[in-house]
């Protein structure tokens, strides 16, 4: 089954999006029979990957198409049920790889909300108008405020540990103690109590911000949304731009977009992504960027790259290697970056920069070995140089004619940080931090010899050795254990400090990977396997 991430509000099955001036409303009303795969029903507003693809699309469209929105109310269109979280039958019937990729995508989607709040001045109010469990509460935790209906029965809960023998999969544990700063002993009680916490106690413990009786709930939502919209500030934005469909041409294992090509070599277990540099005139200033709209290279190319990475993750699980290539003029990429950064106070330029940052973080978190190949005709400048810096190794051709070069731009100076808050240069040069400024101070084309001296190159074969060295390196890498490589690369890529975001991916994903394979969760007598059946799960009691 091939999954498409390209959708539009006119095709949504599970979300309704509406606008009233500065207030947008995202109402979750899941179609029980609209699951992405057969074999389960999405009862009680439970979700699968298809529901979250629509949510991610909706958030992106609000940012680009409706910049007038200052507050988004996330609520439910289903009576007395906000959201019961990820569909358990979907999880129980899914492969390990599917569960892991599903959790990773939903994590990234919830981070979209927090990114929009932090960088775009869009505040999120979660109007919990019914039972709110598991992933439903994790969605609420990603919002700026949580308003819970106080009707004597509606509760918030994280029942994964006591009910399913797994962890809340989208940052619930981390956000409870790191973001909402719930006392750890109370968090312990909350996370082991399947029925959850209601009303005043939920407020006292810090699990929600406020409660309102059902008779006053609608008015309370309006009041809080208006207050949050005021917090968003008075920055003028707009008009919005329409995000057109990406619509890649798919020919066997090759996906061709306007600027990006994803080519799958299934027999070698290698994917090659090629990104073309911009051509033609560069939009200078906010008005010109606005006029270019969705065709502006930085926006279009990175949207295409994002889609290609998602298709690789979900549809090509056996592919272990990702080779990154670029084509065109690196100086043109760097110049486009400079124009975008010079206009960063313009709302659209800001949104494009934020999108580039999110896509690069998705690349960082993609569990594939990543090699960048810098050859003749490459365009690894600025924002495309970030692709190379995100790679596990950089191979750069040593040529006597000095035709092979890279270039830096403002995009390399921390505007597109990794999940742990550092730029890719800062993360690369942990032992020699002075090299960061040395690289950033380098103007114009940086030849292979200079790039090597700056510490930007892993291997620099000459033209005689290039083909064999690269081929052997790729073949050797593809022959190693995917499990060991996933753990090794995740450990090596994120040198330095932690943030809430990096904790969610580094700790949660690693632990959930392990737990999702343990008999207590997914064995014949495991809790996830036995969910909904009359007999109880049987646990092995050994702790290790």
N, C-alpha and C positions, 0 to 999 in steps of 0.2 A: 504493500500500500504506500503510495507516494503522498507526502503531506505538503500542502501549499500554505505558505504564510502570508500570501497576498490576498487580502480580503478588503471589504468596504462596508460601511454601515448599511447599505442597501441589501447586503447579503447576510447580515448578522442573524443568527438563530437564537442567541442567548442574552444579548444585551440590548437595551434601548437607550439611546443617547438623545438628550434634548437640551435646549438652551433658553434661558430667560435672562437676557442682559448679561451681567457679569457672572451669573450662576449657571453652571452646567450640571446636569444630572445624568449619572450613569446608573441605570436600574438593571439589576441582574434578575433575569427571569428565564431560567434554563429550560430548554425544551427537553423533557425526559427522553424523548426518542431521537434526539439530535446528536447523539454521541459520535465521536470520530470513528470508532470501531464498533462492530457488532458484539453482542454478548453481555451488555450491561445497560441499565437505564440510569439516567442522571436524575434520580429522585431527590427531592428536598433541596433543590438548588445546589446540588453537588456538581463538581466540574471535572472535566478532562482537558487534554491539551487544546482541543478545539475551542473550548470556552475561553481559555487564556490567550489564545491567538487573537480572538476578537477584542479582549480587554487591552492587550498590548497595542493593537491597531487603534483602538479608540483613544488611548492616552496620547499616542503619537499625533493623531489627527487633531485633538484638542490643542496641542502645542503649536502645530503649524497652520491649521485651517481656522481655528477659532481663538486667536490671541486675545480677544476681548474677555475671555473667561478668566476670572480671578479666583473663583472657588468652584471645586467640583464636589458635588454630593454623591457619594457612593452608597447605594441603598439596594433594596430588593423590591422586585415587583410581584413577589410571591407572598401570599398572606401568611403572616406569623412565622415565616422562616426567612432569615437573612441568607445564610449559606451554611451548608453542612460540611463544607470542605471538599477535598479531593475525593472522587468517587472510589469507595473501597473495593467494589467489585472490579472496577477498571484496574486498580493497583494489584489486586489479587490475581488477576488473569494476565498481567503484563510481564514481559521479560524484564530481567534485571536492568538491561541497558535502557529499555524504554522508561522504567521508573526513574532512573537516574537522570536521563535527559529531560524528562517531564519536570522533575523537581528543579533542575537547573534553569529551565526556561521560565517557570513560574517565579523563581527567585529573582531573575533578571527583570521580570515584569513588575514585581512589587518595588524593586529599586527604581524603576522608571518614575513611580509616583513620588518617591522621596527626592529624586533628581529634579523633577519638575517643581517641587516645592522649594528646593534650595536654590535653583538656578534660573527658574522662569517666573517666579512670583505667583505660582498657582498653588493655592492651599486646598487641602483635601479634607472633607468632613465625612466620616463614615457614620451614616445614619442606620444603626443596627435596629431594625424594626421587627425582630423576631429571633428565633434560636440561631446562635452563631457559634459554630464548632470548628475546631481544627484549622484547616486552610482558610475557612471563612474568617476566623478571628485573626489569622495571620495577615489577611488582606486588610482588615481593620487596623492592625498594628502599623501597617505601612502608611496609613493616613496621618494627618497632623492632629486631628481630634477624633474622639469616638463618643458618640451620643447613643446611649442604650435605652430602649423602651423599657419602662418599669411597669410590667403587667403581672408580676408574680410568677411568671413561668419562663420568660426569655432570659437566657444566660449566655455568658461568653465562656468558652472552654477550649482547652488543648488536651483532648482525650487520647492522643496517640499512644503514649506510654502505657496507661492502664488498659486500654481497649484493644490495641493493635500490636503492641510490642515493637513499635517503631518510634521514630522521633517526629515531631512537627517538622515538615519538610521544607518550609519556606521562611525560615528565620524566626519562628515564633519564640523559641527559647532565648535567643540572643536579644531580640527586641524587647522582650518582657523585662529583662534585667539591665540591658545596656541603654535602650532608648527610653523606656518608661520608668526605669530605675525602681522596679518593684523589689521589695526586700526579699533576699534570697530564700529565707525560710517560708515566707508566704508564697513565693514562686514555686517552691518545692511542693507545697500543699496543692496549689492550683494545678500544676502540671501532672499530678497523680490522682486528681479527682475527676472522674469521667463526666459527672453531671454539671460541672462548671460552677461559676459564681454569678449571682444575680444582684440586681438593685444596688442598695446603699453599700453593701460589702464590696462590690466591684469598684465603686468609686473610692471607698476608703483604702483599698489595697492598691489603687492606681491602675487598675486594669482597664478602666474607661474614664473619661473626663467628666461626664455628666449623665444624669438619667432624667427621663420625663415620662409622665403617665401617658398611656395610649391616647387619651382624650386631648392632650396638649402636645403630642409628639410632632405633628406636622408644623405647628407654630414654632416649636423649639428648634426644629431643623432650619426653618427660614431665618430665625434670629441668629443662630450660630453661623450659618452660611454667610449672612450679610456681614457679621463681625469679622469672619475670616477674610472675606473679600476686601474689607478695609485694610487688614494687615498686609495684604498683597501689595499695597502701595498704589501710586498714581501714575506709574510709568505708562506712556502712551504706546500702544502697539497696533499693528495691523495696517492695511487689511490683510487677512489671512491668504494663504496660497493653497491651491488644491494639490494634494499628493496624488499624482497619476499612478496608474498600475505599472508595475515593473515588467510584467509579462515577458519573461525570458523565452527565447527560442530553445526548445529542448530537443536534442537529437541524440538518442541513445544516452550515453553518460556525459554529454556535453551540454552545459547551460550557457547560452550567450545572451548577455545583457548589452546595454549600450556601451558601458565602459569596463565591464567585468566579464570574464569568462571563467567558468568552473569546468574543468575537464577531469573526469574520473577514469583512472586506469584500474579497473577492478582486479585484473590478474596480478598486477604489481602491488595492489593495495595502496595506491598513491593518488592523491588529488592535487591538481595544479590550478591555482587561482592566479589569473593575470589581470592586472588593473592598468588601464590606459590613462595616461596623463591628459589634462585638458588641452584643447587646441583652440585657436581663434583668440578673440579679444577677451580680456579678463574684466568682469564687472568690478568697477571701483566705486566704493561708497555705498551707503545703505540703500539709496534709491535704485541704483543699478542692480544691486543684489536682489532687491524686491522685484524689479522688473524681470529678472531672469527666472525667478520663481523656482519651481521644482526642477527646472533644467540646469540650474547652477551646478557646476561640476562637483563641488565638494559635497553637496547634498545628494545629487543623483548617484554618484559613484559609491558613496558610503552606504546609501540605502541598498544598492545592488550588492555590495560586499556583505552587508548584514544578511540579506536573503540567501546568498550563496553559502555563508557559514552555517545558517540554520538548516538548509537542505543537506549539507554535508553531515552535520551532527545527527539528524534524525533519519535520513534516508540512506545513508551509506556507512553503516556501523562497522563494516569490515575494513574500511579504509583507515590506515593508521598514520599515514604521512600526509602532511600538507606542505606543498612546495609553493612559495610565493614568488611571483615574477611581476615586473612592471614594464611598461612600454611607453616611450615618448621622451619628453623633455623634463628632466628633473628641475631645471630652473623655472619652468612654467608652473610646476606644482608649487614650488616655494613662493613664487610671485602671487599665485592664487591664494595661498595661505596668508601672505602679508596683507593682501587686500581685505580678506575676511577678518583678520585680527584688527586691522585698522578701523573696521566698522563694527567692532564687537558691541558697542553700545546700542546699535540698531537691533530691534527685537529679533529679526529673521537671522541676521548674522550670528547672534547669540545662540539661537536654536540650532543652527547648522553646526556650530562648534560643539554644542552639547551632544548632538547626535553622533558626530565623529568620535567624541570621547566614549560614548556608550558602545559603539561598534568595536572600537579598539579593545575595550574591556571584554567584550564578548569573545574577541579573538584570543586575548590572554587566557580566558577561561575555557577555551575549546580544547578538549582532551585529545589532541593529535600532536605528534611530533611536527614541529614547524621549522623548515629551513627556508631562508631567503637566498635567492640567487641574483647577484648583481653582475650583469653582463653588459656587453655592448648593446646600446639601445634602451637600457633600463632607465627608469625615471624615479629612483628612490630619493626623492627630495621631500623635505618637510613632513607633511602628513603621511605621505607614502613611506618616508624613512621610518616613521613610527611602526609600520608593518614589519620592517626588517628588525627594528629594535625589540619588537614583541616576539621575534622568532627565537628558537633555541640555538640556532647557529646561523651565521651570516657567511656565505661563500661569495667572495668578490674576485672577479677575474683580474689578474695582473697583466696589463697590456703595455707594451713599450710605447704605444702611441698616446697613452693617457686619455683614451676616449671614454673609458669607464670611470664614472664619477657619481658621487652622491652630493646632496646639498642639505643644509639645515635651514630652518625657518622658525618663526615664533611658535609653530605647532610643536616644536621639540622642547620648549622651555617650561613645560608644566601645565599647559592649558588642557591637556588630555591625560589626566593622571590615571594610574592603574588603580585597582580596587583598594590597595593599601595606602593610597594617597600620594605615592611618589611618582615622579615622571619616570619614563622608561630609561632615560639617561641616568637619573639618580639611582634607580634600582640597579643598573648595570655597573656603576662605578662606586659601589659601597666602600671598597678599600681605598679608592683614590678619588674622593669627591671633587677635588680640584679639577679633574678632567672634564667635568660637566660644563663649567664656564669656558674651558679651553675649546671644547667642541662648539659650543654656542657662539663663540667669538669668531669662528672660522667663516669667512665670507666666500661666496661663489662656489665653484665646483671643487669638490674634495676628491682627489685621485685615489687610486687604490693604495699607493705607497703612503700617502698622507693619512688616509682612513685607517690603515693598519697601524701607523704610528700613534694615532689618537685612541686606539683600542676599540675601534668600531667593527673590526673584521675578525672572524674566527679562523678562516682558512683563505689564503689568496693564491690559488694555483695559477700557473701561467697557461698560455693557450695550448701548449703541448699536453699538459696533464689535466686540464679542466674537465673534459668529458668523462674520463675514467675516474678521476677523484670524486666528482659529483655523483656519478652513477653508483660507485662502490659505497659511498657514504649513505645514499638513499636505500640501497639494497640491504646494507647492514642494519640500518635503523629499522627497516620494515620487518626484519627477521626477529627482533627482540620481543620479549613478552609485553603485550599491550598493557596489562595490569601494572607491571613494574614501571613501565614508562610513564603511565598516567600519574602514579605517585611521585616518581622522580621529578618529572617536569613541573608538577604543581609545587613541589618543595623548592626547586631551584628558581622558578620564575619570580617568586614574590619575596625577595630578600628585603629585610628591614622591618619596619613597624607593622602593626595591625590596626585595622579600623573595624567598625561594626560590619561593614560590607565584606571585608576580607575574612573576618571570623565566620560569617555565614557560609561562605564558600569553602574556606580551608577546613574549618572544623566540622560544620554540619554535613557538608557533602562527603567528607572522608568517613565520618561516623555512620552516616546513613548508607553509604556504599557497603560498609561492613555489615550493618544490621540487616540490610535488605537481602543478604545472602545467608543469614543465620537461621537455623531451624526454628528457633522460638518465634520468628516472624513469618517465614515463608516455607517452613518444612511441612510435612503432611499433617502434623498436629499443631502447626504454628497459628498464632493469633490472627494474622492477616488471612491465612488460608481458611480458618474456621469461622471468620466473621459472617454473621447471618445464619449460621447453622445451629442446630439445637444443642450439640455437644460443645464443651469448652475446650480451649487450647490447653495443650500439655507442654510445660516448659522444662528444659534442662536447667538445673540450678547452679551449674558451675559458672563462677565469675572469673574472667581473665583479662 
